[in-house]
């Protein structure tokens, strides 16, 4: 089973959306993939915005109860593929965990969409979250198509 890790800053928004949406799609497609997420500066006391659970619920993810997880060497080491939300995240992961550099990409880069970052919606309005989730969904779908070829 291939392990995919999504990474953002606080592990409350972008990486959570990507993690749970990818898991939903992979389960529906019976893909042998396992997903998790973490944040470079995650803190368990920072609440997940309600809009994140609302957006995922509309996709079929029920009762999301996510607690932010800080990225560690162990978590990075266990992943087969690390998908960061920004180029800065990717650079920081490579700096902190050099052994993970070769398996770390931005989600947009891995999806084949170029070199853009996925903006941080934390603290923004619901429409901004919706737009960011649209981008994440598109990139996750493209990434899963790529991964499907690798695992079959």
Buried (B, 14 or more C-beta within 10 A) or exposed (E): EBBBBBBBBBBBBBBBBBBBBBBBBBEEEEBEBBBBBBBBEBEEEBEBBEBBBEBBEEEEBEEBEBEBBBBEEEBBEEBBBBBBBBBEBBBBBBEBBEEBBEBBBBBBBBBEBEEBBBBBBBEBEEEBBBEBBEBBBBBBEBBBEEBEEEEE
